[in-house]
Amino acid sequence: MKKTLIELYTAFFAFKDYVFREWIMYIPFYTIRRFFIKQTVRRLGKGGFVMMKAEFRDGKNIEIGDYCFINKYSLLDGRGGKLVVGNNVDIAQEVNIWTLSHDPHDDFHGVVGKDVFIEDYVWIASRATIMPGVRIGRGAVVAAGSIVTKDVPPMAIVAGSPAKVVGQRKSELKYRLDWQPWFK
């Protein structure tokens, strides 16, 4: 009897995640999506925008600051720890941010979870991957296709696999990401 209840509980939450990911996140009206996203993540700040087809895994561990822009097909994973996104963060299309990964040295393919912190004014370009345990400093830029395995200093521009510092950002970071397309 107890096993059946656990299975039902697990199935219910799996179905709830499926409905959110495959139905809710495809609704073309942001006001409706935003309502459901706020029920799913720990915090969704004011302003900003989350495009259709973005994916959240275990949203109770995900905090998104004010005026962030999260593009379509981006994946934000909160299964292995906290994922904290600061204010005015631009996450481009197809970015993957992981808090959970497998331990390659574990005989049983075990998992390892670590928190990820993305500070204010960070720009993560298309198809970048952020691995567990990383902190991206204020104003940093992660180039397209980069794989970030270690902390990124503030205002650094990183690129490559694994990502390495290739430059410094020269900006006073006075902008606010408040663009909201009509049907995206």
SULDAWO-V948846 format. One record per helix or strand of 2 or more residues. SS is the DSSP state (H for helix, E for strand). FROM is the first residue (numbers start at 1). LEN is the number of residues. If there is no record, write none. Layout:
((SS | FROM | LEN) (SS | FROM | LEN))
This chain:
((H | 2 | 21) (H | 24 | 3) (H | 30 | 11) (E | 43 | 2) (E | 49 | 2) (E | 55 | 3) (H | 59 | 3) (E | 62 | 3) (E | 69 | 2) (E | 75 | 3) (E | 83 | 3) (E | 90 | 2) (E | 96 | 2) (E | 100 | 3) (E | 111 | 3) (E | 116 | 3) (E | 123 | 2) (E | 129 | 2) (E | 135 | 2) (E | 141 | 2) (E | 147 | 2) (E | 156 | 6) (E | 163 | 6))
